[in-house]
């Protein structure tokens, strides 16, 4: 079995040689489309009583989801929280050791796709897939579905940067006034790749080379980076999540955010194990994450994937602004190339 671990975020592109067949219980719930689907799932899930979720959502967000799911259906959500890289490592380690402990996974789409390539995830015929805001983000194999959209934005400290100074084009960031005033997040390889490709590789790489020469502050962690902007340590940060910026604003932090075209969106995804120990609870939770659970994402400033909610991504689409969705397949296949380029042009040249 060939498995290539991609160092920066521990993505994997694995061969399809390790595969499992779905259990009869998983196969049954995956294919059922009857009008009584939800009622049947609820009744059987109550008999199972619980499910195990592996997710990279914050603990507070997972607790909210678990409490809401329990209130609605009387089913306990146990969860193990880790980064997307740690979830990938844990799933591959467990399943290759013959253990199938998770029912549902929820984390960034490239890591979920890496698990799908191991033939560990089950396609679910959920009726809520029809309500996706970005249906082109659903993989052809259907073994996972986007449940939230990570919009990459650019945040500035309003005490350090006046609204009139905010750049409107990428070329404006090369102005001498931004020298040593810009920050970037060290793991934003997918964002970097998507931007460079949208600009044309030669022009895009030249832009980032010149940004690096101008002096960039590199930090690790999207929420941490947002906090540094709010504290005034970094005047302008390229590449944090909109939900982190909104949470800072909710605390009255002197922070605002904007996007430069194209807006980059990295989906997070939900998926069910082919060997889910609690198949009915897993299928019910999968449906929940694409339906009622979407409302909770709004409440915690995240961007749900459902088209029925007013979100920054939906507004960008409504206004015909260019939006580029990071393709999970391309993110895995090209990760080493783009990681090395980002490291050479930006990360290794951080000047402060």
N, C-alpha and C positions, 0 to 999 in steps of 0.2 A: 504494500500500500504506500503510494507516494503521497507525502503531505509536505507542502512548503509553508512554513511559518513565516509570515511577513513581519519583520522585526518591529517596526515602529509601533503598530497597534495590534500586533500579533494576529493579523488576518491569516486565513489559511486558504489555499487552493488545493483541495484534496482530490485524489482520483475517485472514481465511482466504484472502486472495487469493494469497499466496505459498505454493504447495504443490508437492510433488514426489511422483512415483509411486515406489513401492519398486522396487528392482532385482529381477531375477528370483531372485537368490540370497537376498535378504532375504525376499521373498514365500514362497519355498519353505520356509525354516526356520521362518517365523512360523506357518505353517498346519499343519505336520506334527505329528500326534498319535500316531503308531504306538508300539507297545511298545518298539521299538528306537530311540526318539528319541535318548536320551542316547548310545548307542553310535555312532549315525550322526553326531551332532554332534561327538563326540570325534574320530572318524576324520577327518572333513573339517576340523575346526579344527586338527588337527596339521599338515595340509597348508598351512594358512594361516600357522600358526606364531606369530601375535601378534594383539593387538588394542589399540586406543587408547581409554582411559577418561578422560573429563573428570569430575572429582569435587571436592567441597568437603570431603571427609574430610581429617583431618590427614595430613601426610606419613607419620608413623609408622604410622598405621592403614592407609593405602594400601599401604605397603611390606609389611605383614603379609598383607594380602589377596593382593597380587601373588605373594608367596612361596608362600602356601598353594595358590593356583591353579596355579602353575607346578609345584609338587610333585605335585599330583594329576593334571594333564593334560599337562604338558610344554609349556605355551603361555605365552609372555611377555606380561605386561600392562604396556604403556607407559601412562603417565598424565601428564596436565596438571592441576595443582592450582590452584584459584582459589576465591574466594568465590562464593556462588550468583549474585550480581549479575554478577561477571566472567565466569562460565560462560555466563550468558544473553547477555551482550554478545558474547562470542567466537563462540558458535554462530550468532547472528544475523548477525554480520559476515561470518563465513566462508561460510555458506550463501547469503547474498544476493550474495556475490561468486563463487558457483559452485563453492565448495570444500566437500567433504564428507569431513572428515578424522577425525571421531570415529566410533567404533563404539557406545559406550555412554556414557550420562550418569548420574551419581548425585549428586543435590543436593536441596535443599529442594523440596517438592512444588509450591508456587506458581510457582517459576521453571521447573520442568519442565512444568507446565501451560501456561505462556506459550509454551514451545517447541512443545508439542503443538498449540496454536492456530495455529501457523504451518504445520501439516501436515508436520512433519519427523520424526515418531516413528511407529514401527510397532507395532501391537498384536501381542503374542506369546501364543500358546496354551500357556503354561507350566503343567504339572501342579501346580506348587507354589503357584499362586494359591489353591488350595483350603485352604491351611494358614494363611491370614491371620488374625491375631488380631482385626483390625478390618476385616472385609470391606466395611463401608460406606465405608471410606476409598478404595476402588478406584474410579476414575472410570468413568462409563458407557461411554466410548469405549474403555477398556482399553489406552490407549497408554502407560501407565506403571503401576507398581505400587509401593506402599510397601515399602521394605526395612528401614527403621529408624524408630523413633518418638521424637521429641524431646519428652520430658516436661518441661514448665515447672514449676520448683519454687521454693521460697522458703527461702533459706539464712540461717543466723545463726551468729555467732561465739559459741562456747560459753563463752568467758571473759567476754564482754560481756553475754550474754543467758542467764538461767537458764531451764531447761526449763519451769518453772512459768509463766514470763512469755510463752511463745510464744503468739501470738494464735490463737484458735480460730474467729474469725469476721472478716469484712472490716471490720465496724464497730469492732472492737477496735483496729484500726490507726489510728483517728482519735483515740485517747486521747492526752492531752498527754505521756505518758511516752515516746511515739515521736517527738516533735517533733525534727526534724533527725537522726534515727537510722536513717532508712529510705533505701535506694537503689533505683534502677530502671535498667534497661538502655535505652539511647536508641533502639534499633531495634526494640523489641518491639511493633510495630504490630499484628501478627496476634493476639498475646496480649491486648493491650488491647481490640481489637475484640471478640474472643470473650467476654471477661469482661463487658464492658459490655452486649453483647447478651443474655448469659445472665441478667444482673441486671435487665434492662429498661433501655432506653436512658436514660431520664430519671434513674432512681436510680443507674445505673452512672456516668454522667457527673458526677453530683453527688458521688459517692464520690471519684472521681479529682480533682475540683476541690478538695475539702476536703483530700485527701492532699497536693496541690500546695501549698496554703496552709500546711500544717503543716511544710513544709520537706523536700524530697526531694533527695538526691544522685543526679545522673544520670551514668552512665558508659557507655562504648561497648565492647562485646565481652563475650560471655557467660563465657568462660574468665577474662578479665581481671577481671570482676566477682566471680567466685568467689574469685579470688586476693585481692582486696581484703577480702572477708569473712574469709578465712583469716588475713590479716595484721592484722585488727582495725580496719582503716580505716573499714569500714562495718559496723555491728552487725547489720543485717538487710537483706538484698537480695531484692527481689521480682522474680523473672523470670530465673533462670538455668536451664541444662539439668541434669537429674539426673546425667548422666554426668560433667559437669564437677565437680559436688559430690562424687560418689563418688571421682573421681580425687584430689581434695584430701584426702578422708578416708583414702584408701589411703596417703597420705604423712604420716599422723598429724597433719594440720592440725586445729585446734580449730574444727571446722565440723560442723553438722548441718543437715538440710533437712526440710521438711514441705510439705504442700499444703493449700490451702483450696479448698473446693468452689466451682465445678466444677474438676477437674483439667484443664488445657489441654494438648493434644497436637498438635504440629505434625509431620506425617509428612515424612520424606525419601523420595525415590523413585528408582527405577532405570528406565531406558528405553533402547531400541535405535533407532538411526538408520534411516530408510527407505533410506538410501544407504550403509549400513555397508560399508566396504571389506573387512571380514573377517566376513561374515555368520554363519558357523558358530561362530566363536570368540565373536562377540557374543551369539548365542543361548545358547551354553553358559555364558558368564559371567553372563548375566541369570538363568538357572536357578540357578547357583551362589550368586548374591547372595540368592536367596530360599530357599536350602536349606543347604548346608554352610557358606556364608559367615556365616550367622546365628550360628553358634557363636563365631566370632571377635568378633562384636559383644559378646557376653557377656563375653569375656575382657578387653575394653578398656572395660568398664563402660557400654557403650551399650545401648539397648533395641531388640532385634530385633523385626521385625513378625510373626514366626512364632509361632503360638499354642502351640507345643510347649515353650517356654522359660518358666521362672519369672522374671518381670520385675516392676518396680513397677507398670506399667500393667496387667498381667494380674492382679496382686493387688488393685488398685483395682476392677477389674471383678468379680472374685470376691467382694469384700466389698460389692458393690452401691453403690459410691461413684459420684457423678456424674462423668462424663468427657465432655469436649467436644472433638471432633476439629476442628481448623481445616480448613475447606473451601477447597481451593485455588482453585476458581472464584470464590467469594465474596471470598477474599483479594485476588485481582487486581481484580475489578470494583469493590470498595469501598475500595481501598487509599488513594486520595487523600483521601477523606473522613476515614478513621480516622487517617491520618498527620497531617493538619492538626489534628485534635482532640487527639491525643496530644502533638503539639508545643506546642500552645497551653496545655493544661492542666498538662503535666508538664515537658517538655524545656526550653521557654523560661523556665520559672519555677524552674529548679534554683537552690537557694539556697546550695549549697556543693559 
